[in-house]
Every structure is written in structure tokens, then in C-alpha cells.
Amino acid sequence: MNPIKKRKIRQRIQQATDEAFWDLMNTAHTKAYQLGQKHIREAMECTAGISKKQVAAVLAKAEEICTQWDGLTVTSITVEDTELKELR
């Protein structure tokens, strides 16, 4: 990302209302979580000895941990969700 684009993003965040700022942060958290899921899936898929069935089982267990153990939704991770987990 070039410096001009970075500056425009910073300015957009500075001008945002509180609600808009937290919406942006929640969107960033969700995208980061989804990118992490993608990396894990791709790493398993290109590792010799791991079958597609095992990949699916690991991803299903990860989703179960996210939703049932941590009480999060995979489609929307919020700042509050992640902060509460760190402070416990």
C-alpha cells in the first residue's frame, strides 16, 4: 500500500463517527480472522499426508471451538469479542 492510500485511510478513520469507527474495526477483525482460516486451510491442503477428509474435520472442529467454546460467530468477529477473551 502506498503512502497516499495509507494517509487517505487514516483520514477516513479520523473523520469517522464512533459507530463508524467501531464498524470499521469489527470489519477488520472479521477479515483478519477469515484470512487466518484461509491460511490454515491452504497449509493443510498442501501438506503431504493430510487427506481432504482430515482437512474438513479440522476446519469443522475450529468452527465448533469458535462458535460453541468462545461464543463467536464465524461471519462476524468484533473488537469486544476478542478483547473479552484476552482480559479473562
C-alpha positions, -999 to +999 in steps of 0.1 A: +000+000+000+015+033-010+017+063+014-011+082-002-035+053+002-024+049+038-030+086+045-065+085+030-074+055+051-061+073+083-081+104+074-112+084+068-108+068+102-101+101+119-133+116+104-155+086+113-181+088+140-177+064+170-202+040+154-185+041+120-150+036+136-161+005+155-178-009+124-145-005+106-126-022+134-151-050+135-148-055+098-110-055+100-112-082+128-136-103+107-114-101+076-082-110+096-100-140+111-112-152+077-077-147+063-063-168+091-088-195+083-078-194+047-041-198+056-048-228+078-069-245+052-043-239+024-014-250+047-032-283+054-042-288+018-006-286+006+009-307+034+016-343+023-002-369+043-033-349+052-064-361+034-093-339+024-114-356+050-089-346+077-088-310+064-126-309+066-126-324+101-100-299+114-119-269+099-152-282+114-135-285+148-121-250+145-156-236+137-170-256+167-144-241+190-151-206+177-189-208+180-195-231+209-165-226+231-159-189+225-194-179+216-183-161+185-199-162+150-175-171+122-191-144+099-186-115+123-158-111+148-160-079+169-134-060+189-154-067+220-153-104+214-116-105+211-109-081+239-131-100+263-111-132+256-078-115+263-089-100+295-103-132+311 
